[in-house]
Amino acid sequence: MLVEQGFQQVPFQEGNPYTQDPALPSLLRRLIPPRDFPGASYAANQRLFNEEIEPELERFGAEVITTIRAQSRGNRISPPKLVQYDNWGRRIDELQTSEGWRSLKATAQREGIPGIFYERKYREHSRLFGFAKAFIMVGDSHEVFCPLSMTDGAARVVELLGTEGMKKDVLPRLISRNSSSAFVAGQWMTERPGGSDVSQTETKAQSLGDSDSLGSKYSLDGFKWFSSATDGDIALALARIGPADSGSRGLSLFLIPLREALNNRFGSSTSSTNGVRVHRLKNKIGTHALPTAELSLEQTTAYLVGPLNEGVNNIVPVLNITRIWSAISSVGGLRKCLAIATAYANVRRIDGGKRLLRDVPLHVAQLASINLVYRALTHLVFGAVTLLGRVECGVASVEEQNRLRMFTPIVKGFAAEKAVAAMEEAMAALGGQGYMEETDIGRLIRDGIWEGTTTVLSLDLLRSTTNPARLKEFVSWSYSIILMCPPGLLKAVQAAIQSLQGRLDTLLAAFLHPVPPLIARPSLMFIGYIASAIYLLEHAIWSHSRGEEGYEIDAEVFRRWVNDGSFVAAEQDLDRIRSEVKFADASNSAIVFGKRDHAKL
Ligand SMILES: Cc1cc2nc3c(=O)[nH]c(=O)nc-3n(C[C@H](O)[C@H](O)[C@H](O)COP(=O)(O)OP(=O)(O)OC[C@H]3O[C@@H](n4cnc5c(N)ncnc54)[C@H](O)[C@@H]3O)c2cc1C
C-alpha cells in the first residue's frame, strides 16, 4: 500500500494560545482590574484593558502559532557550534548560533521582553502583561527566554545598584526593543566547586586602580562552569577580592563587557573577547539551541556593581527574577502540551472510527486531570508575578514582600516538578504520535527544568521562614481569602475549605521550632499545593461574585484540586517525615549505602 492510500489522520489544529487558553484570559481580567490604571477615568481604564492589553495578547497569540513558530521550523533551529581556532591556528572562539535562535531572540526583544517590565506603562501590572506574552510564546521559544530572563535580572540589578554610567549606557540597551542594538546579559555564578553553594568561588578580582564612566575597574581571573548566555553582550559575575577562606562573604559582583564592539565602546580590554575564552560547549539533555558553555577568564576587565563583598546579596534580584521566569517556562511549556493533547482529542478517532477521543469519558478524564494541574500552576505562578510587579513598583505591603520571598523558591520548584509530570501525561494522550519529536512535547519535557534543584530551593524556603511570623502571615493570608467566600459559593466548596483549613493546621504544626531540615522538600511541595488552592479559591470567589461565564467550573476546579490524591499524599508525606525524623537520617543512609551505621537504627 502506498503511504497516500488507506487511512489518513487529519492533523490537529492548535487554536490561539491566548483566546483558547482555559485559564489565562479570565485570570488576567481579574488580576489587571480596569479601574486600577493611574490617572484615568473608569471608562478610559476599561478601554485600556479591553482595547489595548487583550487585543495585543490576541494578536501576539496568533503570531506565536504562525510567524513565530515558523522561525524554528525545519533546520532553522539547531545546536550552536564553537569554532575555537581558525585555519592559521589562532584561537578565535567563534560561537555560531542558528538563524532560528537569533530570530526568536530578536522577536522576543521587539515584542518587549524584557522592555515591558521596565517601561512600566501599566505600572505594577506591567509584570503581568509582559509575563503573559512570554507565557504564550515560551513553548515555541526554544529557550531564548533563558538568556532574556538573565537580561531581565541584570536590568533590575543595574536599576537598583548600577553606577550612573551603567544606568545611562547599559540599562537602556538591556531593556531595548531594538533587537539590533539591544544587549543580552548572562549571569556567571556557578563554578566547579559548586553552583548551589558559591562560597568556594575561585574567580579572583584585582583592582586596576582605575575607573571610567561605568565605574571602578577590576581584572578577573577564573573559570566559570556554566554560562548560558554565551552569545551575550555583558555578564554579571561573582568574584573574590579577599582570601579564599572568606567564603561567600568575600564575594563581590562585577559587570563584564563582552565582544569587541563593547570593549571598544567601554574602552576595556583590547582582546577580542575581553580575556574570556570559551573552553567547551555543554552537551545537554535539553535546551539544545541554547549555547551553554564553560568559560575561562584571564585578565578580564570588569566593573564593580554595588558594595564590595556583598556580591551574593547584590545578585539576588537576578536569582529571584530568573526563578519566576523558570516557573513561567515550565507552566508555559505545559500550556502548549495541553493545547496539543486537547486539539488531538478533536481529530483522533478510536473504537473502529466510531468515536472521537473527545467523546470518550476515560480519555477526557485524563485531559481534565492535566487541565487541573495546569490551572493550579498558572494561578500560582501569576500570583507570584503579581507580587513581583507590586514589589518592584513600591506598592507592596510588608506582608506581600515577605510572601514573594517565600513563594519565589516554591513556584520554581513546584511548577517544574508538577508541570513536567503533567507534560508526560499529555504526551501519552497522543499515543505513539506524542513520542515523536515533531509534536514538540519531548523537547518541552527536556527543557522543562532549567537549572537548580528542588532540594536547594526547599532549603531556601526554610531560610525564608526562619522567623515563625512568616509562616503565620501565610496562614493569615490564606484565611483572609477563605473568609471572603460568599454563602452562595460556600455550599459547593465547604468540604474542600474544611480540608484546606485542616492542612493549614498540619503546616503550622510541621514548622514548630526547631524545624527539622528533612521536612524542607515535602513542605515546599505541600505549600505549593496550598498556595495554588488558595489562588484557585480567590478566583472562584471573584468569578462567582461577578457571575462570570464558567464560574461553576472555577469552583469545581478548586474543589477537585483540594481533593486531588496528590495533594492528600503531600500532606501524608509531610506528616510521615515529621514523625520519623529522629530515625530517618540513619535509615535513609542504610537504604542507600548499606547498613553501615546500624547502631543508630
Ligand atoms: C541548562 C543549564 C543552564 C545553566 N546556566 C547557568 C548559567 O547561565 N549561569 C550559572 O551561573 N549557572 C548555570 N547553570 C548551573 C546551575 O545553576 C547549577 O548547576 C546549579 O546551581 C547546581 O549547582 P551544581 O551543578 O554545582 O550542583 P551541586 O550544587 O553540586 O548539587 C549536586 C546535588 O547536591 C544537592 N545539594 C547541594 N547542596 C545541598 C545541600 N546543602 N543540602 C542538600 N542537598 C544539596 C543538590 O540538590 C543536587 O542534587 C546552568 C545549569 C543548567 C543545567
The ligand as an ORCA input file, in Angstrom:
! r2SCAN-3c Opt
* xyz 0 1
  C      20.877     24.014     31.357
  C      21.616     24.705     32.450
  C      21.986     26.033     32.302
  C      22.687     26.688     33.316
  N      23.055     28.002     33.125
  C      23.771     28.640     34.099
  C      24.201     30.000     33.912
  O      23.929     30.626     32.885
  N      24.903     30.581     34.900
  C      25.223     29.936     36.061
  O      25.855     30.537     36.926
  N      24.840     28.644     36.252
  C      24.120     27.989     35.315
  N      23.745     26.675     35.494
  C      24.234     25.974     36.673
  C      23.203     25.761     37.755
  O      22.858     26.968     38.362
  C      23.851     24.778     38.747
  O      24.010     23.548     38.072
  C      23.013     24.597     39.977
  O      23.074     25.760     40.761
  C      23.521     23.409     40.817
  O      24.871     23.502     41.078
  P      25.857     22.282     40.792
  O      25.675     21.839     39.387
  O      27.225     22.655     41.209
  O      25.313     21.107     41.709
  P      25.618     20.903     43.249
  O      25.461     22.198     43.955
  O      26.904     20.182     43.406
  O      24.441     19.930     43.650
  C      24.517     18.494     43.462
  C      23.376     17.845     44.253
  O      23.543     18.144     45.613
  C      22.356     18.650     46.173
  N      22.719     19.661     47.177
  C      23.556     20.705     47.023
  N      23.641     21.391     48.186
  C      22.834     20.765     49.078
  C      22.503     20.980     50.452
  N      23.010     21.993     51.139
  N      21.649     20.120     51.035
  C      21.112     19.083     50.355
  N      21.399     18.820     49.065
  C      22.253     19.650     48.428
  C      21.604     19.293     45.011
  O      20.207     19.277     45.247
  C      22.000     18.362     43.863
  O      21.110     17.288     43.828
  C      23.037     26.001     34.497
  C      22.660     24.665     34.652
  C      21.968     24.022     33.647
  C      21.601     22.579     33.833
*
